[in-house]
Amino acid sequence: MANIFMKSSWGSDDPTRAAMVFGHGNALARAGHSIRIFLVGEAAPLAIEAVRASLFPVGWPSLAEQWRECVALGVDILVCDACRQARGVTPESIKDSGARIGTPADFVAGVEWSDKIVAE
């Protein structure tokens, strides 16, 4: 099984694209791979419950449902610290999300940890 690092910058302006990293991450985790997702740019606000609850991708389960499955499967979800700050996403607003704040060092560590990288 592989360590797979996934990066996404898709946000609420395109719910279908925003959800893909979670749907694909879930499929890979169910297949036994170790998954780490790093959310950058417009994807940072997805860590806020109210944002996730409002997004319904075409042909996929809701983003909130896919996120919950990621957490249940043990997928490591990181939210870029600089990206979240620039978009007003506070640590308090994501504390119960199952995600953690990621630094540039965490990004580098994820790339070095991975056997494969997927950019969505």
C-alpha positions in Angstrom: 0.0 0.0 0.0 1.1 3.5 -0.8 1.4 6.8 1.1 -0.5 9.3 -1.1 -0.3 13.1 -0.7 -3.2 15.0 -2.2 -3.4 18.7 -2.7 -6.4 20.7 -3.7 -7.2 24.4 -4.2 -10.8 24.1 -5.3 -13.3 25.8 -3.1 -17.0 26.7 -2.7 -17.2 28.3 -6.2 -17.0 24.8 -7.7 -18.5 22.2 -5.4 -17.9 19.3 -7.7 -14.2 20.0 -8.1 -13.9 20.8 -4.4 -15.4 17.4 -3.5 -13.1 15.4 -5.7 -10.1 15.3 -3.4 -12.3 13.9 -0.7 -14.1 11.3 -2.9 -10.9 10.1 -4.4 -9.1 10.2 -1.0 -11.9 8.1 0.5 -11.7 5.5 -2.3 -7.9 5.3 -1.9 -8.2 5.0 1.9 -10.9 2.3 1.6 -8.4 0.4 -0.6 -5.9 0.5 2.2 -3.6 3.4 1.2 -2.5 6.1 3.7 -3.9 9.5 2.6 -2.8 13.0 3.5 -4.9 15.9 2.0 -3.4 19.4 2.0 -6.0 22.2 1.3 -4.6 25.4 -0.1 -6.1 28.6 -1.5 -9.8 28.6 -2.0 -10.0 25.1 -0.4 -9.1 26.4 3.0 -12.7 27.5 4.0 -13.9 23.9 3.3 -12.7 23.2 6.9 -15.7 25.3 8.2 -18.7 23.1 8.9 -21.2 25.7 7.5 -19.3 25.9 4.2 -19.1 22.1 3.8 -22.8 21.7 4.7 -23.8 24.1 1.8 -21.9 22.3 -1.0 -23.5 19.6 -3.1 -21.4 18.4 -6.0 -23.0 17.0 -9.1 -23.1 13.2 -9.0 -21.3 12.9 -5.7 -22.5 12.7 -2.1 -22.5 16.1 -0.3 -19.1 17.5 0.6 -20.0 17.4 4.3 -20.7 13.6 4.0 -17.4 13.0 2.1 -15.4 15.0 4.6 -16.9 13.0 7.5 -16.0 9.8 5.7 -12.4 11.0 5.3 -12.2 11.7 9.0 -13.7 8.3 9.9 -11.2 6.6 7.6 -8.3 8.3 9.2 -7.4 10.6 6.3 -5.1 13.3 7.6 -6.5 16.7 6.4 -4.4 19.8 6.7 -5.4 23.4 6.0 -2.7 25.7 4.8 -2.1 28.2 7.6 -1.3 31.2 5.4 -4.3 30.4 3.1 -6.8 30.1 6.0 -5.6 33.3 7.6 -5.9 35.2 4.3 -9.5 34.0 4.1 -10.5 34.7 7.7 -10.6 31.0 8.7 -9.9 30.9 12.4 -8.5 28.0 14.4 -11.7 28.1 16.5 -13.9 27.8 13.3 -12.2 24.5 12.3 -11.4 23.0 15.7 -14.1 20.3 15.5 -13.6 19.5 11.8 -11.0 16.8 12.1 -8.5 18.9 10.2 -5.4 20.5 11.5 -3.5 23.6 10.4 -0.6 22.9 8.1 2.5 24.9 7.7 5.0 25.0 4.8 7.1 22.5 6.8 4.1 20.2 6.9 3.7 20.5 3.2 7.3 19.6 2.6 7.0 16.7 5.1 3.9 15.4 3.2 5.7 15.5 -0.1 8.7 13.7 1.3 6.4 11.1 3.1 4.5 10.3 -0.1 5.0 7.6 -2.6 2.6 9.3 -4.9 1.2 12.9 -5.2 -2.2 13.8 -6.6 -3.1 17.4 -7.3 -6.8 18.0 -7.7 
